[in-house]
Amino acid sequence: MNKLTDASVFSKTHHIGFEKAVTKPGVEKLVMRLIQDIGRPLSHNGIIVGHIKVLAKLSNEEFIFLSLTRLDRVDVKFSAQWTTDLASEFNSINLDINVLVFGYSRAVIAELVDASLAVLRREGICEDGC
């Protein structure tokens, strides 16, 4: 662990394919879990010393943007097109993941993001059938 005065920045784009198609509410649950899975080990007493942002895109017009600075509150913003046709199913999403935190190396952040993405890929669909 680095000192809390040392900031590390991690930014990467991922394409995630699903074995079984996922609806928009399913995508919401998956990316909510993803950002929390990334944030949990990087937090100090429930606070992220920095921020984590995830942009999940189904297309250029349909996206959900999540921001995390506290484990108990994920800020979520949707594109205007997101709320239409919630029953549509998608076989993949594109994720832009950005992490800026103090006290952790870039290598540690990359490992946490990769582990969290592995869970997302493995599950491919929410446990409760979303």
C-alpha positions in Angstrom: 0.0 0.0 0.0 1.3 3.4 -0.9 1.0 6.5 1.3 -2.3 8.2 1.3 -0.6 11.2 -0.3 0.3 9.1 -3.4 -2.5 8.9 -6.0 -2.8 6.2 -8.6 -4.9 6.4 -11.8 -6.2 3.4 -13.6 -8.3 3.7 -16.8 -9.3 0.9 -19.2 -12.1 0.0 -21.6 -13.5 -3.5 -21.6 -16.0 -5.3 -23.9 -18.0 -7.9 -21.9 -20.0 -10.6 -23.7 -22.7 -12.6 -22.0 -23.6 -16.2 -22.6 -27.2 -15.4 -21.9 -28.7 -12.1 -23.0 -29.3 -9.5 -20.2 -32.0 -6.8 -19.9 -31.2 -3.2 -19.0 -32.3 -3.8 -15.4 -29.9 -6.7 -15.4 -27.1 -4.6 -16.7 -27.8 -2.0 -14.0 -27.5 -4.7 -11.3 -24.3 -6.1 -12.8 -22.5 -2.7 -13.1 -23.7 -1.7 -9.6 -22.2 -4.9 -8.2 -19.0 -4.3 -10.3 -18.3 -0.8 -9.0 -19.0 -1.9 -5.4 -16.7 -5.0 -5.8 -13.9 -2.7 -7.1 -14.5 -0.1 -4.3 -14.9 -2.4 -1.3 -11.2 -3.3 -0.9 -10.1 0.2 -1.9 -12.1 1.9 0.8 -11.1 3.2 4.2 -14.0 3.0 6.7 -16.5 2.9 3.8 -15.0 6.0 2.1 -13.0 5.9 -1.2 -10.1 8.2 -0.9 -10.5 9.3 -4.5 -13.3 8.0 -6.8 -14.3 5.2 -9.1 -16.3 5.7 -12.2 -17.9 3.2 -14.6 -19.6 4.1 -17.9 -21.6 1.1 -19.2 -22.6 1.5 -22.9 -25.0 -0.5 -24.9 -24.7 2.0 -27.7 -23.6 5.6 -28.1 -27.1 6.7 -27.1 -27.8 4.1 -24.4 -25.6 4.2 -21.3 -25.5 4.2 -17.5 -22.9 6.2 -15.6 -21.9 5.2 -12.1 -19.7 7.0 -9.6 -18.5 5.8 -6.2 -16.9 7.7 -3.4 -18.7 6.1 -0.5 -19.7 2.4 -0.3 -23.1 3.2 1.0 -24.0 5.5 -2.0 -23.5 4.9 -5.7 -24.4 7.9 -7.8 -26.1 6.7 -11.0 -27.1 8.7 -14.1 -28.8 7.3 -17.2 -29.0 8.4 -20.7 -32.4 9.6 -21.9 -32.8 6.5 -24.1 -32.0 4.1 -21.3 -35.4 4.1 -19.8 -37.2 3.2 -23.0 -37.7 -0.5 -23.9 -36.4 -2.0 -20.6 -37.3 -5.5 -21.9 -34.7 -5.4 -24.7 -32.0 -7.9 -24.2 -28.3 -7.4 -24.9 -25.5 -9.9 -25.4 -22.7 -7.5 -24.5 -21.7 -4.2 -23.0 -18.8 -1.8 -23.2 -17.3 -0.6 -20.0 -15.1 2.4 -19.4 -13.6 2.0 -15.9 -11.7 4.8 -14.3 -10.2 4.7 -10.8 -8.3 7.4 -9.0 -7.4 6.5 -5.5 -4.8 7.3 -2.9 -2.8 4.7 -1.0 -2.8 1.9 -3.6 -0.6 1.1 -6.5 -1.8 0.9 -10.1 -1.0 -2.8 -10.1 -3.2 -3.5 -7.1 -6.0 -1.5 -8.7 -5.6 -3.4 -12.0 -5.8 -6.8 -10.1 -9.0 -5.7 -8.3 -10.6 -4.5 -11.5 -9.7 -7.8 -13.3 -11.0 -9.9 -10.4 -14.3 -8.0 -10.3 -14.6 -8.3 -14.1 -14.0 -12.0 -13.9 -17.0 -12.3 -11.5 -19.1 -10.2 -14.0 -18.1 -12.4 -16.9 -18.6 -15.7 -15.0 -22.1 -14.7 -13.8 -23.2 -13.0 -17.0 -26.6 -12.6 -15.5 -27.7 -11.6 -12.0 -28.3 -14.3 -9.5 -31.9 -13.3 -9.0 -32.8 -13.7 -12.7 -32.7 -10.0 -13.6 
